Amino acid sequence: MPWKETCVLDEKMAFIGEWLRGELPMTVLCARYGISRDTGYRLIERYQRGGPDGLTPRSRAPHRHGLAMAKEIAEAIVALRRQRPYWGPKKLRAMLQRGDPRRRWPAPSTISDLLRREGLSAPRRRRRTAVPVTQPFLPVAAPNDLWCIDFKGWFRTADGQRCDPLTITDADSRFLIECRIVPQTIAAVQPVVDQAFRELGLPRAMRSDNSLPLRRQGARPLPRAAPPAG
């Protein structure tokens, strides 16, 4: 037993010893030990029920946690999860609540903890974060140093359909090189980029996002001009 608890027990035993001798009134005896009359009577009651062992410090933890899950509730949750292995805690709770609305079902977070303890759920994998760019982009000092290509500036047509036009701009002059409504496919984007190259020449670099039609290394090489005859 820790030293502090031993000292407390010695004080209690000394209090009981003086009470057994009956030399002091209860009020004076409690005042001497710095306790209230109610505390004094509780110590005496514990001594009378259990002897010296009844005076040992008791745990203040509740015998049953107020939020502890009842066995039948846990079994119902586990059984439904085994039947529906792809249902999450929210859907499980909603279905159980619908089947037995009078019962107080635990919160989804509590259900999630139960499923994890029972081996019926695993923590979600963390999504990998994008690798930060540690080097600056190519410096832009003149037209054709850098072109930017993207599907942006979307709007809705009269029938409510979303439209994302393909845009190509020059990073230096902000000149809008192309703005066309084409499908977001490589086959549709390729001719537009080729035509811009033929009209304005090849830029030093192109910047794009990682959308599907823009993932390739760029447009195919332009054919070289044929040498003049003679």
Backbone bond lengths (Angstrom), bond angles and torsions (degrees), N, CA, C in turn:
res aa  C-N    CA-C-N  psi(-1)  N-CA   C-N-CA  omega(-1)  CA-C   N-CA-C  phi
1 M - - - 1.464 - - 1.526 109.03 -
2 P 1.344 119.52 134.20 1.457 121.38 179.92 1.516 111.74 -57.72
3 W 1.343 114.90 155.84 1.470 120.54 -176.29 1.519 111.67 -60.06
4 K 1.336 116.00 -40.95 1.462 119.36 -177.98 1.519 110.61 -62.71
5 E 1.351 116.63 -44.70 1.459 119.66 -179.70 1.527 110.82 -67.08
6 T 1.346 117.62 -32.62 1.468 121.02 177.35 1.516 110.68 -64.00
7 C 1.335 116.74 -41.88 1.468 120.46 178.54 1.515 111.05 -63.30
8 V 1.338 116.21 -41.04 1.467 119.74 178.97 1.521 110.05 -63.15
9 L 1.337 116.46 -41.89 1.456 119.83 179.79 1.523 111.00 -64.51
10 D 1.349 118.15 -39.26 1.466 121.09 177.97 1.520 110.77 -61.97
11 E 1.349 116.72 -39.06 1.467 120.44 178.75 1.524 109.90 -63.91
12 K 1.313 116.16 -42.25 1.475 119.77 -179.78 1.535 110.55 -64.39
13 M 1.328 117.13 -42.42 1.447 120.18 179.91 1.527 111.25 -65.62
14 A 1.336 116.18 -37.81 1.473 119.28 177.15 1.519 110.40 -64.46
15 F 1.349 116.32 -40.22 1.472 120.07 177.78 1.528 110.52 -61.59
16 I 1.328 116.44 -45.89 1.465 120.22 -179.68 1.534 110.61 -64.57
17 G 1.349 116.63 -37.84 1.467 119.35 179.11 1.516 111.76 -61.02
18 E 1.335 116.63 -44.74 1.477 118.59 179.64 1.516 110.86 -68.83
19 W 1.340 116.36 -34.65 1.476 118.43 177.89 1.526 110.87 -64.58
20 L 1.337 116.78 -39.00 1.463 120.45 179.62 1.530 110.85 -65.57
21 R 1.336 116.88 -34.08 1.462 118.74 178.91 1.520 111.36 -70.54
22 G 1.312 118.40 -25.67 1.453 122.22 175.14 1.509 114.67 67.90
23 E 1.319 117.54 28.16 1.459 120.14 -177.44 1.525 112.64 -86.78
24 L 1.340 117.77 -22.45 1.458 121.03 -175.49 1.517 110.30 -121.75
25 P 1.325 116.15 146.24 1.469 118.72 173.13 1.530 110.23 -63.96
26 M 1.316 116.38 158.13 1.457 121.26 -176.98 1.523 111.34 -61.11
27 T 1.296 118.26 -39.49 1.467 120.73 -178.48 1.521 110.61 -63.71
28 V 1.345 116.90 -44.97 1.461 120.74 -179.08 1.526 110.26 -68.26
29 L 1.322 116.67 -39.17 1.463 120.55 -178.92 1.536 111.19 -64.12
30 C 1.316 116.53 -43.39 1.478 119.86 179.40 1.522 110.90 -66.74
31 A 1.335 116.81 -38.70 1.464 119.75 179.00 1.521 110.81 -64.30
32 R 1.326 117.75 -36.68 1.460 121.20 179.46 1.532 110.73 -61.86
33 Y 1.324 117.61 -36.37 1.469 120.94 -178.00 1.537 112.68 -96.97
34 G 1.321 115.91 4.07 1.462 119.39 175.36 1.510 114.25 68.50
35 I 1.334 117.93 34.63 1.460 121.22 179.21 1.518 108.30 -127.09
36 S 1.322 116.31 163.28 1.459 120.81 178.49 1.528 109.51 -81.81
37 R 1.327 114.81 165.95 1.469 119.45 178.35 1.532 110.60 -63.38
38 D 1.362 116.80 -38.10 1.465 119.44 179.29 1.526 110.95 -61.25
39 T 1.354 115.91 -43.40 1.463 119.35 178.39 1.521 110.58 -63.25
40 G 1.339 116.50 -40.89 1.463 119.97 178.89 1.515 111.71 -60.97
41 Y 1.321 117.20 -44.80 1.465 119.83 -179.94 1.534 111.50 -66.67
42 R 1.363 117.33 -34.46 1.466 119.11 177.73 1.532 111.17 -66.49
43 L 1.358 116.21 -38.47 1.465 119.06 177.14 1.522 111.16 -63.53
44 I 1.308 115.55 -41.36 1.466 119.14 179.56 1.535 110.07 -64.29
45 E 1.353 116.17 -40.59 1.468 119.83 -179.72 1.528 110.27 -64.58
46 R 1.333 117.06 -42.33 1.463 119.87 178.79 1.527 111.41 -64.42
47 Y 1.346 116.72 -37.06 1.463 120.49 178.67 1.520 110.91 -67.05
48 Q 1.327 116.19 -40.50 1.456 120.02 -178.59 1.533 111.14 -68.11
49 R 1.337 117.30 -29.94 1.463 120.54 -179.15 1.524 112.44 -83.04
50 G 1.341 116.71 -42.10 1.459 119.16 -173.28 1.494 116.04 -123.15
51 G 1.339 117.83 4.71 1.456 118.92 -178.64 1.530 110.10 69.20
52 P 1.337 117.23 -156.06 1.476 119.85 -179.11 1.531 113.26 -59.04
53 D 1.353 117.46 -31.83 1.458 119.67 178.69 1.523 111.91 -65.01
54 G 1.323 117.03 -25.22 1.457 120.04 179.96 1.513 113.23 -71.24
55 L 1.345 116.87 -11.06 1.463 120.45 -178.80 1.529 112.78 -95.86
56 T 1.346 116.84 -5.00 1.464 118.77 -179.78 1.526 109.85 -65.72
57 P 1.345 117.14 148.51 1.472 120.13 -178.53 1.523 111.31 -58.80
58 R 1.313 115.53 139.12 1.455 121.76 179.76 1.527 109.92 -104.81
59 S 1.310 115.12 148.05 1.469 119.79 176.54 1.519 109.55 -69.22
60 R 1.330 115.85 136.14 1.454 120.56 178.10 1.526 112.66 -88.72
61 A 1.322 116.53 -2.60 1.462 119.19 178.94 1.520 109.39 -68.27
62 P 1.325 118.08 139.16 1.469 120.29 179.70 1.521 110.40 -64.75
63 H 1.332 115.92 146.36 1.458 119.91 178.35 1.522 111.22 -64.06
64 R 1.323 116.66 -30.24 1.458 121.10 178.05 1.519 107.46 -140.95
65 H 1.313 116.08 124.90 1.458 120.35 -178.01 1.519 110.07 -63.89
66 G 1.325 115.67 138.55 1.461 120.44 -178.25 1.512 113.36 -60.43
67 L 1.336 117.09 -27.23 1.460 121.11 -178.52 1.520 112.29 -103.84
68 A 1.350 117.45 10.71 1.452 119.84 -179.62 1.525 109.96 -64.51
69 M 1.329 116.15 143.19 1.453 121.47 -176.62 1.522 109.85 -85.43
70 A 1.311 116.20 130.34 1.455 120.22 178.04 1.523 109.95 -64.81
71 K 1.334 115.16 150.62 1.469 120.43 -175.55 1.521 111.65 -61.16
72 E 1.344 116.87 -42.61 1.463 119.19 -177.53 1.529 112.00 -67.67
73 I 1.331 116.81 -31.57 1.458 119.89 177.68 1.525 110.07 -69.55
74 A 1.325 115.95 -44.74 1.464 119.53 178.60 1.523 111.04 -61.30
75 E 1.327 116.79 -40.81 1.465 119.95 -179.89 1.523 111.18 -65.29
76 A 1.339 117.09 -37.43 1.468 120.07 179.05 1.522 111.16 -66.47
77 I 1.328 116.63 -39.79 1.466 120.60 179.36 1.522 110.40 -65.80
78 V 1.317 116.42 -46.34 1.469 120.52 -178.88 1.520 110.66 -63.79
79 A 1.344 117.09 -40.81 1.463 120.27 -178.98 1.525 111.04 -63.99
80 L 1.337 117.07 -42.60 1.466 119.93 179.40 1.519 111.17 -68.03
81 R 1.314 116.58 -36.25 1.465 119.49 177.99 1.531 111.13 -64.77
82 R 1.309 117.07 -38.09 1.464 119.70 178.43 1.529 110.83 -66.63
83 Q 1.329 116.18 -32.72 1.455 119.23 176.51 1.527 111.66 -74.12
84 R 1.322 116.62 -36.18 1.466 122.68 -179.14 1.527 109.03 -122.36
85 P 1.326 117.58 76.77 1.477 120.14 -173.32 1.516 114.36 -65.70
86 Y 1.336 118.36 -14.57 1.462 120.04 -177.82 1.528 112.36 -102.34
87 W 1.310 117.23 2.92 1.459 119.89 177.47 1.525 110.00 -82.63
88 G 1.327 115.56 138.99 1.453 120.77 177.57 1.523 111.61 -87.42
89 P 1.347 116.72 175.91 1.469 120.64 -177.69 1.528 113.65 -58.13
90 K 1.332 117.53 -38.67 1.467 119.93 -178.20 1.523 111.28 -65.00
91 K 1.336 115.89 -44.64 1.458 119.36 -178.87 1.517 110.84 -69.76
92 L 1.320 117.42 -37.84 1.460 120.26 176.86 1.523 111.00 -60.84
93 R 1.325 115.92 -44.78 1.467 119.79 -179.35 1.523 110.94 -64.64
94 A 1.341 116.91 -41.63 1.461 120.02 -179.68 1.527 110.88 -62.41
95 M 1.336 116.72 -41.74 1.457 119.71 179.99 1.529 111.31 -67.74
96 L 1.312 117.62 -41.38 1.459 120.84 178.36 1.524 110.76 -66.35
97 Q 1.318 116.55 -39.07 1.463 120.62 179.01 1.523 110.43 -65.28
98 R 1.322 116.22 -37.10 1.461 119.52 178.63 1.530 111.03 -67.68
99 G 1.330 116.54 -37.41 1.462 119.88 -179.16 1.521 113.39 -75.35
100 D 1.336 116.65 -30.88 1.469 120.16 -179.37 1.526 108.54 -142.79
101 P 1.333 117.25 79.29 1.472 119.90 -175.32 1.522 113.97 -68.79
102 R 1.317 118.39 -18.35 1.464 119.88 -177.93 1.528 111.86 -76.45
103 R 1.315 115.91 -24.34 1.463 119.51 -176.89 1.533 109.46 -83.04
104 R 1.301 115.73 144.66 1.467 121.42 178.98 1.529 108.98 -89.80
105 W 1.319 116.09 102.14 1.455 121.01 -178.01 1.524 110.36 -85.27
106 P 1.318 117.91 146.41 1.476 120.45 -177.15 1.522 112.02 -68.26
107 A 1.316 114.92 165.86 1.458 121.63 -179.74 1.528 110.01 -68.48
108 P 1.344 117.17 157.00 1.483 119.60 178.68 1.523 113.23 -55.34
109 S 1.339 117.73 -36.09 1.464 119.56 179.58 1.530 111.39 -64.72
110 T 1.330 116.87 -37.46 1.467 120.62 177.72 1.525 110.37 -68.96
111 I 1.326 116.37 -39.41 1.466 120.09 176.60 1.523 110.16 -63.25
112 S 1.323 116.64 -40.10 1.467 120.25 178.50 1.523 111.20 -61.25
113 D 1.327 117.31 -41.75 1.468 120.67 177.82 1.522 110.94 -63.03
114 L 1.332 116.82 -40.69 1.467 120.53 179.26 1.523 110.45 -63.20
115 L 1.321 117.60 -45.64 1.467 120.53 -179.13 1.521 110.73 -62.59
116 R 1.324 116.95 -36.50 1.460 119.85 179.61 1.532 110.25 -68.49
117 R 1.322 117.17 -40.05 1.473 119.81 178.57 1.525 111.38 -66.00
118 E 1.320 116.50 -32.88 1.464 120.40 -178.42 1.523 112.08 -85.24
119 G 1.320 117.43 1.03 1.455 120.44 -179.76 1.513 114.06 74.40
120 L 1.324 117.17 20.20 1.466 121.49 -179.18 1.520 112.45 -100.74
121 S 1.308 117.23 3.22 1.456 120.98 -179.33 1.514 108.28 -152.44
122 A 1.298 114.66 152.37 1.466 121.01 178.70 1.516 108.18 -129.20
123 P 1.335 118.03 148.46 1.468 120.24 178.29 1.522 110.66 -59.03
124 R 1.315 115.52 145.27 1.453 120.09 178.71 1.522 111.03 -66.80
125 R 1.316 113.88 141.95 1.453 117.65 176.43 1.525 110.28 -71.91
126 R 1.291 114.17 138.25 1.458 118.05 177.39 1.526 110.16 -74.23
127 R 1.305 114.04 136.36 1.454 117.80 178.49 1.525 110.05 -71.29
128 R 1.301 113.75 138.83 1.448 117.83 178.17 1.523 110.20 -69.96
129 T 1.297 114.92 130.83 1.453 118.99 178.56 1.521 110.04 -81.01
130 A 1.303 115.36 150.54 1.455 120.07 -179.36 1.528 110.21 -65.13
131 V 1.301 115.51 141.79 1.460 120.16 179.18 1.523 108.36 -70.20
132 P 1.336 118.29 123.32 1.462 119.40 -178.62 1.519 111.79 -66.34
133 V 1.312 113.99 146.23 1.465 119.67 178.07 1.522 108.53 -76.84
134 T 1.326 116.71 119.88 1.465 120.72 -177.05 1.522 112.58 -97.52
135 Q 1.338 116.75 -7.63 1.455 119.44 179.99 1.522 108.61 -122.36
136 P 1.329 117.35 146.92 1.473 119.48 -179.73 1.517 110.75 -70.96
137 F 1.331 114.87 159.42 1.448 119.43 175.79 1.528 110.00 -69.02
138 L 1.314 113.15 168.31 1.455 119.09 179.27 1.530 109.53 -57.71
139 P 1.321 119.19 128.98 1.468 120.06 -179.92 1.529 110.69 -62.43
140 V 1.315 115.21 141.09 1.459 121.91 -178.21 1.521 108.14 -110.73
141 A 1.330 116.51 118.13 1.464 120.72 -179.09 1.519 112.48 -127.09
142 A 1.325 117.59 -12.94 1.459 120.27 -176.40 1.513 109.41 -154.38
143 P 1.339 117.70 162.30 1.459 120.08 175.26 1.521 111.11 -57.07
144 N 1.304 115.45 148.63 1.459 124.49 -179.13 1.532 113.70 70.79
145 D 1.344 117.72 7.01 1.467 118.72 171.44 1.530 110.30 -69.81
146 L 1.345 115.15 -40.72 1.457 119.31 -176.83 1.518 109.38 -150.63
147 W 1.336 114.90 130.55 1.462 121.33 172.00 1.528 108.51 -109.03
148 C 1.321 114.82 148.30 1.468 121.25 177.09 1.525 107.78 -117.40
149 I 1.329 115.74 128.59 1.460 121.05 -179.26 1.519 109.05 -124.48
150 D 1.332 116.33 135.72 1.461 119.71 -176.53 1.519 109.05 -168.38
151 F 1.342 115.33 160.63 1.457 122.11 169.00 1.527 106.57 -98.43
152 K 1.303 117.86 104.15 1.458 120.25 -177.74 1.524 109.88 -152.87
153 G 1.331 113.78 176.67 1.460 119.32 -175.62 1.513 111.70 72.84
154 W 1.348 116.02 37.57 1.460 119.97 -173.48 1.518 112.09 -67.40
155 F 1.319 115.11 156.24 1.469 122.74 177.26 1.527 107.53 -151.49
156 R 1.323 115.83 169.90 1.466 120.60 179.09 1.520 109.72 -106.96
157 T 1.290 115.10 138.65 1.458 120.58 178.18 1.528 109.86 -79.72
158 A 1.320 116.13 178.11 1.461 120.12 -176.73 1.521 112.61 -61.85
159 D 1.328 117.51 -29.11 1.466 119.98 179.27 1.523 112.88 -89.31
160 G 1.349 117.47 9.30 1.457 121.30 175.44 1.503 115.36 88.03
161 Q 1.336 118.55 2.35 1.454 121.10 -179.92 1.520 110.75 -78.25
162 R 1.323 116.38 141.45 1.458 120.71 176.96 1.519 109.68 -79.06
163 C 1.319 115.49 138.00 1.456 121.08 -179.14 1.529 108.92 -128.02
164 D 1.343 116.06 123.89 1.461 121.92 179.28 1.533 108.68 -114.53
165 P 1.317 118.27 98.52 1.467 119.15 -178.48 1.528 111.57 -71.88
166 L 1.317 115.11 146.17 1.458 121.37 174.35 1.521 108.43 -80.41
167 T 1.332 116.05 126.22 1.465 120.52 -179.28 1.522 109.83 -123.49
168 I 1.332 115.20 140.61 1.465 122.70 173.64 1.521 106.41 -127.62
169 T 1.324 116.77 123.34 1.458 121.39 -178.59 1.520 110.48 -127.99
170 D 1.328 114.91 154.34 1.459 121.07 174.98 1.523 108.00 -90.02
171 A 1.335 117.26 126.51 1.462 120.99 -174.45 1.518 112.66 -67.71
172 D 1.320 118.48 -27.23 1.463 120.34 -177.68 1.518 111.56 -82.43
173 S 1.314 117.31 -53.51 1.468 121.38 -175.22 1.514 113.29 -90.41
174 R 1.350 118.68 -10.80 1.458 124.14 -174.69 1.524 111.42 62.86
175 F 1.309 116.84 19.69 1.454 121.71 -179.71 1.527 109.15 -71.14
176 L 1.338 115.30 132.58 1.456 120.21 179.06 1.525 108.07 -83.82
177 I 1.312 115.88 104.79 1.464 121.07 -175.89 1.521 110.67 -77.09
178 E 1.327 117.38 -45.08 1.451 121.67 -179.94 1.520 110.05 -142.75
179 C 1.318 115.36 145.46 1.469 122.18 172.41 1.521 106.31 -150.11
180 R 1.333 115.94 97.90 1.453 121.01 -174.65 1.528 110.54 -132.78
181 I 1.306 113.24 148.89 1.461 119.76 175.64 1.514 107.44 -94.26
182 V 1.323 115.79 104.90 1.464 121.89 -179.85 1.521 108.22 -134.72
183 P 1.317 117.73 157.45 1.474 119.73 175.30 1.527 110.71 -62.00
184 Q 1.311 115.60 151.01 1.461 120.55 -179.61 1.528 109.94 -83.75
185 T 1.322 114.63 66.62 1.456 122.09 178.47 1.519 108.90 -133.06
186 I 1.317 115.73 157.26 1.466 120.37 178.98 1.526 110.65 -63.01
187 A 1.339 115.80 -39.87 1.460 119.37 -178.39 1.522 112.23 -63.12
188 A 1.350 117.73 -31.43 1.461 120.46 -179.69 1.524 112.05 -84.41
189 V 1.334 117.70 -32.99 1.462 121.04 -177.34 1.527 111.74 -77.43
190 Q 1.311 116.89 -35.20 1.469 121.30 -173.59 1.535 113.24 -56.31
191 P 1.335 120.06 -48.07 1.469 118.82 -179.41 1.517 113.66 -64.18
192 V 1.334 117.65 -33.58 1.468 120.55 179.53 1.525 110.08 -65.80
193 V 1.340 116.75 -43.52 1.462 120.34 179.65 1.530 110.37 -66.51
194 D 1.332 116.70 -41.52 1.468 119.99 179.40 1.518 111.30 -60.55
195 Q 1.346 115.95 -42.74 1.457 119.58 -179.47 1.525 111.33 -63.78
196 A 1.344 117.90 -38.82 1.467 120.84 178.10 1.521 110.48 -64.99
197 F 1.325 117.26 -39.49 1.470 120.12 177.18 1.529 111.34 -61.98
198 R 1.321 116.78 -41.33 1.459 120.08 -177.64 1.528 111.67 -67.09
199 E 1.347 115.51 -33.67 1.460 118.84 -176.82 1.525 112.85 -81.74
200 L 1.334 118.02 -38.89 1.471 121.23 -171.44 1.521 113.44 -117.51
201 G 1.315 117.66 -4.55 1.451 119.59 -178.71 1.519 111.65 90.64
202 L 1.320 115.21 171.56 1.460 121.01 -178.67 1.525 110.81 -83.19
203 P 1.334 118.54 131.22 1.461 120.13 173.75 1.523 110.83 -76.02
204 R 1.320 116.67 164.69 1.463 119.90 177.51 1.534 110.80 -69.60
205 A 1.317 116.29 -31.46 1.466 120.55 179.96 1.517 108.61 -157.62
206 M 1.346 114.55 159.93 1.463 121.32 175.54 1.524 108.60 -129.96
207 R 1.308 115.51 141.86 1.467 121.75 -179.97 1.520 108.51 -116.85
208 S 1.340 115.84 132.51 1.462 120.59 179.22 1.515 108.70 -147.96
209 D 1.335 115.58 168.87 1.463 119.16 173.39 1.521 108.29 -86.71
210 N 1.337 116.04 -166.98 1.461 119.68 -175.06 1.520 111.57 -104.71
211 S 1.333 117.44 29.36 1.460 119.36 178.23 1.521 109.87 -69.09
212 L 1.327 115.29 160.27 1.460 120.67 -170.20 1.526 113.79 -55.34
213 P 1.339 121.77 -49.17 1.465 118.49 -175.61 1.517 114.11 -74.10
214 L 1.348 117.83 -5.60 1.468 120.04 -176.03 1.521 111.80 -113.28
215 R 1.324 119.42 14.31 1.461 121.43 -174.70 1.520 113.67 -80.80
216 R 1.307 118.88 -19.78 1.449 119.69 -177.57 1.518 111.64 -71.95
217 Q 1.294 115.11 172.79 1.457 120.62 -175.96 1.519 112.68 -69.23
218 G 1.296 117.72 -5.62 1.453 121.04 -178.88 1.511 109.20 130.15
219 A 1.331 115.64 -171.93 1.457 119.71 -178.05 1.522 109.56 -72.44
220 R 1.324 115.59 157.24 1.461 119.36 178.19 1.531 109.92 -66.19
221 P 1.325 119.36 153.90 1.466 121.32 -177.88 1.513 111.44 -57.87
222 L 1.325 114.33 141.61 1.472 119.70 178.12 1.529 109.38 -74.64
223 P 1.319 118.48 145.63 1.479 120.04 176.91 1.511 110.70 -68.59
224 R 1.302 116.97 141.49 1.458 121.52 178.49 1.533 109.62 -71.17
225 A 1.307 113.87 147.60 1.476 118.49 179.15 1.510 108.90 -70.70
226 A 1.326 116.51 141.70 1.458 120.87 -179.90 1.516 109.90 -72.21
227 P 1.344 120.03 141.31 1.463 122.09 -179.51 1.512 110.65 -66.91
228 P 1.359 117.44 148.36 1.457 119.91 -179.13 1.522 111.24 -62.27
229 A 1.361 114.96 146.97 1.464 120.43 -176.91 1.532 109.96 -71.65
230 G 1.339 114.93 150.17 1.471 119.18 178.89 1.468 109.01 81.49
